[in-house]
Amino acid sequence: KKEGTAVLAGSLLYAFCGYGIVLAPMHPYFINPMIYLPLLLLGVERVFHKENGHLLIAMTALSALSNFYFFYMLVILTIIYCVIRFCTMEHHSWKKELGGCLGRTLFFSLTGTAVAAVLLLPVLLQFASDMRSDTNLGYSLLYEWSYYERLLDQFLSLTYSSSWTYLCFATPALLCVLLLFLKRKHFPGLKTGFLALTALLLLPAAGSFLNGFSYAANRWCFGYAFLIALIVVCVWPDLFALTAKETGKLLLLLFLCGVLLILPRTSGSGSAYFALFLVLLTLLFLTESPRLTALLPDSLRALGKQGPELALLFLLCVNLCANALLFYRNNMDNHLARFVDIGEGLSSLEQSASGMANLFLENPSEFSRYAQDIVPVRNDTLNYKAHSIHYYWSLSNGAVTQFFNELALPFEERAFKYDDLDNRAQLHALAGVRWYIQYDPNKYLPYPFHDSKSFDYLGDLYYASETESYLPFGYTCGSLISRATYNALPYLQRQQSLLQAVVLEELPPDTTEAPLSFTDAPIPFEISHGSDILELEGSYYALTDQAEL
């Protein structure tokens, strides 16, 4: 148990690390795992010391109820902590204590998970059907070289970030990490944890694993931040008892850090150099603190040991403020673009295609959808009795993703985010799209929409066109084709076939496939490309930004 100034320093460093500075305003719920992790680990500590497991049960349940995605990361980080902590603890009977600690920790953790099962299980079932969990994403064995060149810069500042790697630890974090490894026979658990988590930061496979086997992303680096904060708390007293030999080694190591910042092709950022300067200033202050204290007035000298600690806290706060100011100064426009002015949130939601849809819906109780050429307000249909074809949620129906893939429909980003059905008439009909909304009546109007009418809504002019060629929410079909027949068709004929027959994986016995007719006509074409285009099963992938096809 640690107390006093060391805990305050570690808390400030953890709360205002790069992860917190960047993501607290952008995605406030990303801060939840930062809150839960220390409490989870405290619950583990109590169980390891044979105290009650109430805290571990409560925090496991809260983490699982809060967000299954971060719960997954928290489980992995907690397992890593348990393994390292148990292996570096003193034991009277190693085998006996292993069974007891493992059994109690599992029991209380599973109990907490069971408490949250009422919400966790439905989410996991949905996740199991989500195509994101089935996607085989390729990634290289290592990140690009620039990632490793700038890793020290990322440790000290927020100028560079890649793969959601937001570190940015204020002074004296770097000093404490270096001093940690100068203490050869001390803190084996912290050393092991630092090496293990740093190794995870270096490998894309680890980023993918901690991101649910999706693309490589280090959104788990709040766990790394907690480790750095814990190192600061534990090493803090040693900062004020440096030997001349340790001071010399630290100066040499900080000089090497400066060289590492200079070596990359782009060199280090100004923010990183400023942070390194503060680290050097901290070391200088720690070395010369007795002489500096003698120069202080009697009123300040009376603080005794607290004087140097408060001065170090002051440098820490200066570094924290500088990190936030430098980041937001350089990224102000990008961040502000995500927000609206105070008091305008509701009106920005109302001023959307979904809001004005009620103006032209003749019978709101009748189900029909609308499409639009307007950039949508994400998921705005939740506020109105209107139905669109755009979507943006963390989880999606795997059948919808399969539908998009089989018809070569483009996603805006990935399977959980799409805006439209590529304005294809057959697919609009299948989806029950009756209306098409535009800002500009002179722009292209997809077939078979017609009779554009104008509507004034909250000061903006919208144009809505209608079609009679759409299917209702529920309909029947008397014709069948097999999956094999459907798969053999080109994309354009697949979407035509869906208006003529239902696709079954296997046809029932004594069933005849429906004859299909197609209206598309082939247009002669020729495809040419260079070696920087990869052709794979009829699709083409650009390998470089300058690729041409």
BAMAR-926197 format. One line per field, with one value per residue (C-alpha): residue number from 1; residue in three letters; x, y, z. Coordinates in pm, 1 decimal. Example, Ala and Ser with C-alpha at 12.3 -4.5 7.8 and 13.67 -1.06 7.14 Angstrom:
2
num: (1,2)
residuo: (ALA,SER)
east: (1230.0,1367.0)
north: (-450.0,-106.0)
up: (780.0,714.0)
This chain:
549
num: (1,2,3,4,5,6,7,8,9,10,11,12,13,14,15,16,17,18,19,20,21,22,23,24,25,26,27,28,29,30,31,32,33,34,35,36,37,38,39,40,41,42,43,44,45,46,47,48,49,50,51,52,53,54,55,56,57,58,59,60,61,62,63,64,65,66,67,68,69,70,71,72,73,74,75,76,77,78,79,80,81,82,83,84,85,86,87,88,89,90,91,92,93,94,95,96,97,98,99,100,101,102,103,104,105,106,107,108,109,110,111,112,113,114,115,116,117,118,119,120,121,122,123,124,125,126,127,128,129,130,131,132,133,134,135,136,137,138,139,140,141,142,143,144,145,146,147,148,149,150,151,152,153,154,155,156,157,158,159,160,161,162,163,164,165,166,167,168,169,170,171,172,173,174,175,176,177,178,179,180,181,182,183,184,185,186,187,188,189,190,191,192,193,194,195,196,197,198,199,200,201,202,203,204,205,206,207,208,209,210,211,212,213,214,215,216,217,218,219,220,221,222,223,224,225,226,227,228,229,230,231,232,233,234,235,236,237,238,239,240,241,242,243,244,245,246,247,248,249,250,251,252,253,254,255,256,257,258,259,260,261,262,263,264,265,266,267,268,269,270,271,272,273,274,275,276,277,278,279,280,281,282,283,284,285,286,287,288,289,290,291,292,293,294,295,296,297,298,299,300,301,302,303,304,305,306,307,308,309,310,311,312,313,314,315,316,317,318,319,320,321,322,323,324,325,326,327,328,329,330,331,332,333,334,335,336,337,338,339,340,341,342,343,344,345,346,347,348,349,350,351,352,353,354,355,356,357,358,359,360,361,362,363,364,365,366,367,368,369,370,371,372,373,374,375,376,377,378,379,380,381,382,383,384,385,386,387,388,389,390,391,392,393,394,395,396,397,398,399,400,401,402,403,404,405,406,407,408,409,410,411,412,413,414,415,416,417,418,419,420,421,422,423,424,425,426,427,428,429,430,431,432,433,434,435,436,437,438,439,440,441,442,443,444,445,446,447,448,449,450,451,452,453,454,455,456,457,458,459,460,461,462,463,464,465,466,467,468,469,470,471,472,473,474,475,476,477,478,479,480,481,482,483,484,485,486,487,488,489,490,491,492,493,494,495,496,497,498,499,500,501,502,503,504,505,506,507,508,509,510,511,512,513,514,515,516,517,518,519,520,521,522,523,524,525,526,527,528,529,530,531,532,533,534,535,536,537,538,539,540,541,542,543,544,545,546,547,548,549)
residuo: (LYS,LYS,GLU,GLY,THR,ALA,VAL,LEU,ALA,GLY,SER,LEU,LEU,TYR,ALA,PHE,CYS,GLY,TYR,GLY,ILE,VAL,LEU,ALA,PRO,MET,HIS,PRO,TYR,PHE,ILE,ASN,PRO,MET,ILE,TYR,LEU,PRO,LEU,LEU,LEU,LEU,GLY,VAL,GLU,ARG,VAL,PHE,HIS,LYS,GLU,ASN,GLY,HIS,LEU,LEU,ILE,ALA,MET,THR,ALA,LEU,SER,ALA,LEU,SER,ASN,PHE,TYR,PHE,PHE,TYR,MET,LEU,VAL,ILE,LEU,THR,ILE,ILE,TYR,CYS,VAL,ILE,ARG,PHE,CYS,THR,MET,GLU,HIS,HIS,SER,TRP,LYS,LYS,GLU,LEU,GLY,GLY,CYS,LEU,GLY,ARG,THR,LEU,PHE,PHE,SER,LEU,THR,GLY,THR,ALA,VAL,ALA,ALA,VAL,LEU,LEU,LEU,PRO,VAL,LEU,LEU,GLN,PHE,ALA,SER,ASP,MET,ARG,SER,ASP,THR,ASN,LEU,GLY,TYR,SER,LEU,LEU,TYR,GLU,TRP,SER,TYR,TYR,GLU,ARG,LEU,LEU,ASP,GLN,PHE,LEU,SER,LEU,THR,TYR,SER,SER,SER,TRP,THR,TYR,LEU,CYS,PHE,ALA,THR,PRO,ALA,LEU,LEU,CYS,VAL,LEU,LEU,LEU,PHE,LEU,LYS,ARG,LYS,HIS,PHE,PRO,GLY,LEU,LYS,THR,GLY,PHE,LEU,ALA,LEU,THR,ALA,LEU,LEU,LEU,LEU,PRO,ALA,ALA,GLY,SER,PHE,LEU,ASN,GLY,PHE,SER,TYR,ALA,ALA,ASN,ARG,TRP,CYS,PHE,GLY,TYR,ALA,PHE,LEU,ILE,ALA,LEU,ILE,VAL,VAL,CYS,VAL,TRP,PRO,ASP,LEU,PHE,ALA,LEU,THR,ALA,LYS,GLU,THR,GLY,LYS,LEU,LEU,LEU,LEU,LEU,PHE,LEU,CYS,GLY,VAL,LEU,LEU,ILE,LEU,PRO,ARG,THR,SER,GLY,SER,GLY,SER,ALA,TYR,PHE,ALA,LEU,PHE,LEU,VAL,LEU,LEU,THR,LEU,LEU,PHE,LEU,THR,GLU,SER,PRO,ARG,LEU,THR,ALA,LEU,LEU,PRO,ASP,SER,LEU,ARG,ALA,LEU,GLY,LYS,GLN,GLY,PRO,GLU,LEU,ALA,LEU,LEU,PHE,LEU,LEU,CYS,VAL,ASN,LEU,CYS,ALA,ASN,ALA,LEU,LEU,PHE,TYR,ARG,ASN,ASN,MET,ASP,ASN,HIS,LEU,ALA,ARG,PHE,VAL,ASP,ILE,GLY,GLU,GLY,LEU,SER,SER,LEU,GLU,GLN,SER,ALA,SER,GLY,MET,ALA,ASN,LEU,PHE,LEU,GLU,ASN,PRO,SER,GLU,PHE,SER,ARG,TYR,ALA,GLN,ASP,ILE,VAL,PRO,VAL,ARG,ASN,ASP,THR,LEU,ASN,TYR,LYS,ALA,HIS,SER,ILE,HIS,TYR,TYR,TRP,SER,LEU,SER,ASN,GLY,ALA,VAL,THR,GLN,PHE,PHE,ASN,GLU,LEU,ALA,LEU,PRO,PHE,GLU,GLU,ARG,ALA,PHE,LYS,TYR,ASP,ASP,LEU,ASP,ASN,ARG,ALA,GLN,LEU,HIS,ALA,LEU,ALA,GLY,VAL,ARG,TRP,TYR,ILE,GLN,TYR,ASP,PRO,ASN,LYS,TYR,LEU,PRO,TYR,PRO,PHE,HIS,ASP,SER,LYS,SER,PHE,ASP,TYR,LEU,GLY,ASP,LEU,TYR,TYR,ALA,SER,GLU,THR,GLU,SER,TYR,LEU,PRO,PHE,GLY,TYR,THR,CYS,GLY,SER,LEU,ILE,SER,ARG,ALA,THR,TYR,ASN,ALA,LEU,PRO,TYR,LEU,GLN,ARG,GLN,GLN,SER,LEU,LEU,GLN,ALA,VAL,VAL,LEU,GLU,GLU,LEU,PRO,PRO,ASP,THR,THR,GLU,ALA,PRO,LEU,SER,PHE,THR,ASP,ALA,PRO,ILE,PRO,PHE,GLU,ILE,SER,HIS,GLY,SER,ASP,ILE,LEU,GLU,LEU,GLU,GLY,SER,TYR,TYR,ALA,LEU,THR,ASP,GLN,ALA,GLU,LEU)
east: (0.0,139.8,44.5,115.7,271.6,374.9,10.7,-92.5,183.7,89.1,-280.9,-219.9,8.5,-246.7,-552.4,-381.3,-179.3,-207.6,-497.6,-697.8,-610.0,-710.8,-1003.6,-1183.0,-1334.2,-1362.2,-1507.5,-1593.7,-1693.4,-1336.6,-1241.6,-1453.7,-1183.9,-932.5,-1158.9,-1232.0,-878.9,-725.7,-1033.4,-1026.0,-661.0,-730.4,-999.1,-744.3,-497.8,-759.2,-835.2,-463.2,-431.4,-729.6,-963.6,-1324.4,-1390.8,-1678.6,-1482.3,-1368.2,-1726.0,-1865.8,-1600.8,-1618.6,-1996.5,-1974.2,-1704.5,-1907.5,-2228.2,-2054.5,-1901.2,-1815.9,-1534.3,-1337.0,-1436.4,-1244.5,-934.1,-972.2,-991.2,-664.8,-484.6,-608.6,-485.5,-142.3,-137.3,-239.3,32.9,311.4,192.6,167.2,504.8,681.4,515.2,675.2,517.0,534.0,396.0,399.7,180.6,-75.9,-110.6,-134.8,-443.0,-601.7,-538.0,-643.0,-959.8,-1072.1,-994.0,-1181.5,-1477.6,-1522.2,-1456.2,-1707.7,-1959.4,-1927.1,-1960.2,-2273.9,-2425.5,-2376.8,-2494.2,-2843.2,-2691.2,-2356.5,-2490.4,-2724.3,-2439.4,-2200.3,-2457.7,-2492.0,-2113.1,-2089.0,-2310.4,-2124.1,-1898.7,-1636.7,-1554.3,-1515.9,-1301.6,-951.9,-748.1,-393.9,-118.3,257.9,474.6,593.3,458.3,610.1,960.2,838.8,627.7,938.9,1136.3,875.1,794.3,1006.8,846.8,504.4,615.9,691.3,437.6,124.5,276.7,272.0,23.5,-34.5,-269.5,-440.5,-110.7,-163.6,106.4,248.2,369.5,478.7,793.8,915.6,776.6,1078.4,1313.9,1130.5,1134.4,1510.1,1573.6,1356.2,1603.3,1903.6,1768.0,1879.4,1734.8,1417.5,1070.5,1084.2,710.4,718.1,1014.9,845.8,521.7,699.9,885.8,573.8,343.1,610.7,649.9,273.0,302.4,566.8,370.2,68.0,-46.3,-76.6,-273.0,-507.3,-546.1,-633.2,-870.2,-1080.5,-876.6,-973.2,-730.1,-424.0,-519.0,-365.1,-681.2,-565.1,-279.4,-471.4,-332.6,17.8,-49.8,-156.7,166.5,375.8,182.0,239.3,611.6,617.8,439.7,677.6,1002.0,907.9,1088.7,1408.2,1410.9,1497.6,1779.1,1983.2,2347.9,2615.3,2655.8,2281.8,2275.3,2559.7,2389.1,2061.0,2234.0,2392.4,2061.2,1880.3,2156.4,2092.1,1720.0,1801.2,2008.6,1718.2,1490.4,1735.0,1812.5,1475.8,1442.7,1180.9,1369.4,1183.4,893.8,925.9,686.8,912.6,1222.6,1038.1,931.0,1288.5,1409.8,1167.4,1297.9,1655.6,1540.5,1380.8,1703.6,1902.6,1664.3,1682.2,2062.2,2094.4,1790.2,1997.1,2181.0,1864.3,1679.5,1949.4,1874.8,1503.8,1345.7,1297.1,920.5,970.5,1268.7,1042.1,856.0,1145.9,1113.1,782.0,950.1,1132.6,827.4,599.4,850.4,851.1,470.2,484.6,706.9,468.5,170.5,361.9,433.5,70.7,-62.6,194.6,98.0,-270.9,-210.3,32.3,-197.0,-512.2,-327.5,-217.6,-542.2,-803.3,-983.1,-1004.3,-1140.1,-1385.0,-1532.7,-1670.9,-1880.5,-2157.9,-2200.0,-2366.9,-2743.8,-2740.1,-2720.9,-3094.7,-3144.7,-2857.9,-3034.6,-3369.2,-3224.8,-3180.3,-3348.5,-3516.7,-3665.2,-3823.3,-3941.7,-4265.2,-4360.9,-4413.9,-4511.4,-4877.9,-4934.3,-4663.2,-4790.0,-4712.2,-4357.4,-4131.5,-3774.0,-3601.4,-3261.9,-3069.4,-2775.1,-2717.5,-2442.3,-2653.3,-2666.6,-2567.5,-2855.2,-3085.4,-3388.3,-3391.2,-3547.4,-3826.4,-4079.0,-3875.8,-3669.1,-3352.0,-3083.1,-2776.1,-2620.5,-2337.2,-2315.8,-2032.0,-2216.1,-2399.5,-2604.5,-2373.2,-2642.1,-2642.8,-2263.3,-2288.8,-2555.5,-2324.8,-2025.9,-2213.8,-2347.0,-2020.0,-2179.1,-1925.6,-1904.4,-1809.0,-1542.2,-1616.1,-1908.4,-2063.4,-2087.4,-2267.2,-2468.3,-2669.5,-2726.8,-2522.9,-2848.9,-2927.9,-3293.7,-3335.4,-3183.5,-3391.0,-3700.3,-3590.7,-3523.3,-3862.5,-3718.9,-4010.2,-3857.1,-3536.7,-3431.4,-3200.4,-3081.8,-3030.3,-3313.4,-3074.5,-2849.5,-2875.3,-3200.1,-3176.0,-3421.2,-3718.9,-3784.2,-3991.5,-4209.2,-3971.1,-4150.3,-3995.8,-4037.7,-3925.9,-3800.4,-3639.9,-3524.8,-3371.7,-3523.8,-3542.5,-3660.1,-3834.7,-3904.9,-4122.1,-4145.3,-4415.4,-4158.6,-4082.3,-4166.5,-4347.1,-4184.1,-4316.5,-4376.4,-4382.9,-4214.4,-4312.9,-3986.9,-3663.2,-3302.6,-3010.6,-2708.9,-2484.0,-2683.2,-2681.7,-2308.1,-2233.5,-2400.6,-2210.8,-2294.9,-2547.0,-2739.3,-2742.2,-2937.0,-3179.4,-3231.0,-3328.2,-3639.4,-3737.0,-3663.5,-3555.8,-3205.8,-3192.1,-2872.6,-3025.8,-3351.7,-3617.8,-3663.9,-3868.0,-3829.1,-3743.3,-3534.0,-3710.0,-3599.2,-3427.4,-3428.1,-3183.3,-3197.5,-2832.6,-2620.5,-2242.5,-2027.6,-1684.1,-1404.3,-1040.2,-861.7,-493.1,-280.9,74.2,249.0,119.0,-234.4,-320.3,-596.4,-767.4,-1082.5,-1209.4,-1136.2,-851.0,-648.4,-414.9,-80.7,44.1,-115.9,-1.5,-148.9,-344.6,-602.5)
north: (0.0,336.3,672.5,1042.2,1239.7,931.7,824.6,1175.4,1187.6,845.0,935.6,1258.7,1085.6,808.2,1033.2,1274.7,1033.5,1055.8,809.9,1027.0,1359.3,1244.2,1011.4,1164.9,1446.9,1240.0,913.5,962.6,598.4,496.3,626.7,360.1,90.1,338.1,361.4,-9.4,-151.2,-27.3,-143.3,-484.9,-529.5,-416.2,-684.1,-941.6,-827.4,-877.3,-1226.0,-1312.6,-1202.4,-1419.4,-1126.4,-1120.7,-1109.0,-860.9,-591.8,-833.4,-957.9,-604.8,-470.8,-776.1,-735.5,-360.2,-403.6,-670.2,-465.1,-148.4,-265.0,-615.4,-480.8,-321.6,-607.1,-837.4,-617.8,-588.2,-966.9,-1013.1,-737.7,-881.2,-1229.3,-1086.9,-906.8,-1221.4,-1433.3,-1179.4,-1090.1,-1449.9,-1546.1,-1254.8,-1287.3,-1466.6,-1807.1,-2053.6,-2335.8,-2245.5,-2530.9,-2504.7,-2128.1,-2153.7,-2371.7,-2150.5,-1820.2,-1960.7,-2117.3,-1810.7,-1567.3,-1779.5,-1825.2,-1454.1,-1350.1,-1598.7,-1492.9,-1131.3,-1239.7,-1438.3,-1130.5,-942.0,-1230.2,-1083.5,-820.7,-978.3,-1297.5,-1130.7,-900.5,-1193.9,-1382.8,-1081.7,-1052.9,-1419.0,-1348.7,-1028.9,-1056.8,-848.1,-1154.6,-1367.6,-1127.1,-1252.4,-934.8,-950.2,-761.5,-775.2,-929.7,-582.2,-226.8,14.8,124.7,479.8,339.4,215.1,529.2,741.3,516.2,719.9,1035.9,879.0,792.9,1160.7,1348.4,1331.5,1466.6,1125.6,844.4,527.8,233.2,410.6,421.1,720.2,716.9,1062.6,1027.8,1337.7,1373.1,1186.0,876.6,820.8,883.9,628.8,363.0,405.1,401.6,90.0,-109.5,38.1,-121.6,-473.1,-666.5,-465.7,-459.8,-785.4,-774.6,-420.0,-501.9,-812.2,-622.8,-339.3,-575.8,-781.9,-488.5,-309.2,-624.5,-618.5,-259.0,-363.2,-637.7,-590.4,-943.1,-837.6,-526.2,-745.8,-998.9,-730.0,-572.3,-887.7,-1039.1,-743.7,-489.8,-398.8,-123.5,-44.3,81.3,-125.0,119.9,252.8,-65.0,37.7,382.2,224.7,22.9,337.6,516.2,221.5,232.2,603.4,537.8,255.8,421.8,770.2,740.8,629.3,949.9,1140.8,903.5,889.0,793.0,964.3,643.6,625.0,992.6,941.0,641.1,829.4,1121.6,882.1,708.7,1040.8,1147.6,827.6,906.5,1245.1,1076.2,840.6,1140.2,1299.5,987.4,929.5,1073.4,1320.9,1383.2,1418.0,1654.4,1980.1,1844.3,1543.6,1763.7,1984.0,1678.1,1545.5,1886.8,1866.9,1517.5,1653.4,1946.6,1699.7,1502.4,1821.4,1932.1,1594.3,1604.0,1960.3,1973.7,2001.8,2307.9,2458.1,2404.2,2598.7,2900.5,2898.6,3125.0,2974.3,2944.9,2715.4,2534.0,2432.2,2201.9,1959.9,1646.6,1766.0,2062.3,1861.3,1639.5,1939.2,2087.9,1762.1,1763.8,2116.3,2002.2,1710.8,1947.3,2181.4,1883.8,1766.5,2110.5,2146.7,1807.1,1900.0,2253.2,2140.1,1859.7,2070.3,2360.5,2132.3,1936.2,2196.4,2199.6,1819.7,1790.9,2080.8,1935.0,1649.3,1880.0,2138.0,2454.9,2433.4,2436.9,2328.2,1952.9,1886.2,2116.3,1948.3,1614.6,1757.5,1919.2,1597.8,1394.6,1177.6,1482.9,1612.6,1268.7,1307.4,1596.6,1368.1,1038.0,1005.0,724.9,715.5,377.1,222.9,88.4,224.3,342.3,642.0,683.8,1010.9,1176.3,1386.3,1295.5,1141.5,1227.9,889.1,677.6,980.7,763.2,661.2,999.4,977.6,736.4,709.4,432.8,477.3,252.0,400.0,233.5,290.3,68.6,-129.2,-456.3,-549.0,-836.7,-1077.5,-1151.4,-785.1,-789.7,-1107.5,-940.2,-642.5,-863.4,-1092.6,-797.0,-595.8,-311.2,-66.1,-1.1,349.6,208.6,-141.4,-379.0,-185.7,145.3,206.5,490.2,349.3,65.2,223.7,364.8,29.9,4.6,-368.4,-336.4,-29.5,-232.9,-524.5,-292.2,-122.8,218.2,438.5,787.3,957.4,1282.8,1546.4,1900.4,1981.0,1887.6,1922.6,1640.7,1286.2,1115.7,735.6,526.2,480.5,778.6,1062.9,1367.4,1559.8,1777.4,2047.9,2071.5,2355.1,2211.9,2428.3,2679.3,2424.7,2317.6,1943.1,1760.8,1423.9,1191.1,880.0,541.9,275.6,0.6,-111.9,-416.1,-400.4,-497.2,-851.9,-1038.7,-1394.4,-1550.2,-1871.5,-1930.7,-2083.9,-2107.7,-2285.4,-2122.6,-2282.2,-2122.5,-1785.3,-1795.3,-1871.7,-1549.6,-1223.0,-939.6,-760.1,-1078.9,-1175.9,-863.3,-925.5,-1285.0,-1170.5,-1005.0,-1332.0,-1605.0,-1684.3,-1827.9,-2150.3,-2323.5,-2652.9,-2697.9,-2929.6,-3267.6,-3267.8,-2890.2,-2731.6,-2418.8,-2116.3,-1997.5,-1659.4,-1376.9,-1086.9,-745.5,-643.0,-631.9,-681.0,-380.0,-454.2,-349.3,-413.3,-392.9,-310.7,-243.9,-246.5,-462.4,-240.8,-377.8,-721.4,-923.5,-1176.9,-1369.9,-1098.6,-811.2,-564.4,-426.7,-125.1,-196.2,163.7,509.3,572.9,251.7,288.0,56.5)
up: (0.0,-104.2,38.6,10.6,-269.3,-469.1,-507.4,-609.9,-872.6,-1011.3,-1018.9,-1209.4,-1456.4,-1515.1,-1544.7,-1785.1,-1995.4,-2374.3,-2379.9,-2140.1,-2303.9,-2652.8,-2590.9,-2292.3,-2505.3,-2825.0,-2687.4,-2318.5,-2269.1,-2363.2,-2018.4,-1844.6,-1860.7,-1715.0,-1410.4,-1386.4,-1429.1,-1099.9,-908.8,-1078.2,-987.9,-632.0,-616.3,-736.2,-469.6,-198.2,-323.7,-338.9,23.7,123.3,184.4,58.8,-313.3,-310.8,-494.4,-765.6,-816.8,-833.9,-1073.0,-1299.1,-1323.8,-1384.4,-1651.4,-1831.9,-1816.2,-1931.4,-2259.0,-2380.5,-2601.3,-2318.7,-2086.7,-2320.6,-2291.1,-1914.0,-1880.4,-2074.6,-1880.7,-1550.8,-1645.7,-1731.8,-1396.4,-1206.3,-1369.1,-1309.2,-959.4,-843.1,-990.7,-820.8,-477.5,-184.6,-115.3,173.9,-36.4,-406.6,-536.0,-258.1,-291.6,-670.3,-645.0,-381.2,-562.3,-898.1,-760.5,-563.2,-845.2,-1099.3,-867.1,-790.8,-1152.0,-1291.8,-1028.5,-1142.4,-1505.6,-1420.5,-1255.0,-1583.6,-1804.3,-1850.2,-2081.0,-2169.0,-2326.5,-2580.9,-2686.7,-2725.3,-2932.1,-3159.2,-3180.6,-3280.5,-3584.9,-3670.6,-3974.9,-3794.0,-3584.4,-3899.6,-4097.6,-4174.3,-4177.5,-4300.7,-4124.8,-4135.1,-3866.5,-3765.4,-3789.6,-4038.2,-3938.7,-3867.6,-3580.7,-3400.4,-3486.8,-3315.4,-3020.2,-2778.1,-2915.9,-2850.1,-2496.0,-2431.3,-2645.2,-2859.7,-3179.4,-3345.1,-3295.0,-3490.2,-3439.6,-3146.8,-2955.8,-2725.5,-2456.4,-2366.3,-2007.4,-1818.0,-1613.0,-1408.6,-1588.3,-1814.7,-1524.5,-1307.4,-1582.0,-1631.4,-1255.3,-1225.6,-1433.7,-1252.8,-932.7,-1021.0,-726.5,-681.5,-840.1,-1044.4,-1109.8,-1246.5,-1468.8,-1604.5,-1661.7,-1841.0,-2073.5,-2142.0,-2221.4,-2421.5,-2631.2,-2694.2,-2814.0,-3066.5,-3243.3,-3472.9,-3385.7,-3020.0,-3121.2,-3325.4,-3043.1,-2787.5,-3041.4,-3067.3,-3354.7,-3573.5,-3720.3,-3511.2,-3264.1,-2926.4,-2756.7,-2459.7,-2390.9,-2088.7,-1926.4,-2026.6,-1878.7,-1549.0,-1538.8,-1595.6,-1320.4,-1086.6,-1164.2,-1076.9,-745.8,-647.6,-760.8,-634.3,-296.0,-473.1,-678.8,-363.1,-264.7,-585.3,-556.4,-763.9,-967.9,-1042.7,-1137.6,-1383.5,-1541.5,-1569.3,-1740.3,-1988.8,-2058.5,-2106.0,-2347.3,-2545.3,-2544.6,-2692.2,-2962.7,-3038.5,-3086.7,-3329.7,-3535.0,-3715.4,-4064.6,-3944.5,-3616.4,-3288.4,-3227.3,-3038.3,-2774.9,-2714.3,-2680.6,-2432.4,-2231.9,-2232.9,-2115.6,-1821.7,-1740.4,-1737.9,-1526.2,-1285.6,-1256.1,-1206.8,-935.3,-760.3,-769.8,-648.3,-418.3,-92.7,-225.9,-373.2,-44.6,140.5,-80.3,3.7,267.9,612.1,557.6,255.1,404.3,692.3,451.6,488.0,272.6,129.8,-39.2,-312.1,-359.5,-410.9,-654.1,-849.7,-850.9,-990.4,-1279.6,-1338.4,-1361.4,-1596.1,-1826.0,-1812.6,-1904.0,-2182.9,-2328.1,-2342.0,-2474.4,-2744.6,-2857.2,-2879.5,-3039.6,-3322.7,-3350.5,-3259.0,-3594.3,-3618.0,-3265.4,-3285.8,-3604.2,-3392.3,-3175.5,-3204.1,-2998.6,-2659.4,-2697.8,-3062.6,-3012.2,-3038.7,-3338.4,-3525.5,-3479.3,-3585.1,-3898.3,-4090.8,-4361.3,-4097.7,-3930.4,-4250.3,-4366.0,-4171.4,-4401.7,-4700.2,-4536.0,-4626.9,-4376.0,-4105.1,-3985.5,-4327.1,-4345.9,-4617.6,-4632.6,-4784.1,-4947.2,-4977.7,-5147.9,-4833.6,-4588.7,-4312.4,-3945.9,-3809.0,-3676.8,-3669.5,-3747.1,-3379.0,-3302.2,-3557.6,-3703.8,-4022.2,-4178.8,-4381.1,-4529.1,-4357.6,-4054.4,-3806.8,-3498.2,-3341.4,-3404.9,-3720.8,-3857.7,-4036.7,-4298.1,-4404.5,-4443.0,-4650.1,-4865.9,-4929.9,-5010.4,-5247.8,-5446.6,-5446.0,-5251.7,-5107.2,-4733.8,-4631.3,-4399.6,-4276.9,-4240.2,-3952.1,-4141.4,-4469.9,-4623.4,-4912.3,-5159.6,-5438.2,-5586.5,-5750.8,-5852.8,-5778.6,-5432.0,-5350.0,-5440.1,-5220.5,-4927.2,-4955.6,-5052.9,-5160.9,-5126.7,-5236.3,-5064.6,-5214.1,-5146.8,-5517.0,-5761.2,-6056.5,-5937.1,-6068.8,-5962.5,-5952.7,-6153.5,-6103.8,-5871.8,-6017.5,-5940.0,-5716.4,-5458.7,-5244.3,-4867.3,-4641.1,-4312.5,-4042.2,-4300.1,-4540.3,-4870.9,-4935.8,-5248.3,-5214.2,-5507.3,-5499.2,-5672.4,-5685.5,-5753.1,-5399.6,-5191.5,-4856.7,-4528.8,-4564.0,-4888.2,-5026.3,-5326.7,-5507.4,-5699.5,-5573.9,-5686.6,-5522.1,-5360.5,-5624.7,-5908.8,-5734.2,-5665.0,-6028.7,-6144.4,-6190.1,-5949.4,-6170.6,-6243.7,-5876.2,-5784.7,-6070.2,-5957.2,-5608.1,-5755.1,-5924.3,-5669.3,-5315.7,-5267.3,-5061.1,-4952.7,-5072.0,-5263.0,-5113.9,-5287.2,-5609.1,-5645.0,-5977.3,-5996.5,-6137.6,-6481.2,-6460.4,-6713.3,-6723.5,-6884.0,-6854.0,-7169.8,-7178.0,-7265.4,-7415.1,-7182.7,-7112.8,-6774.8,-6752.0,-6447.1,-6320.1,-6062.2,-5779.8,-5833.2,-5693.1,-5860.7,-5635.4,-5730.6,-5963.6,-5724.6,-5750.2,-5459.0,-5472.3,-5304.5,-5321.3,-5314.0,-5671.6,-5814.1,-6139.8,-6294.3)
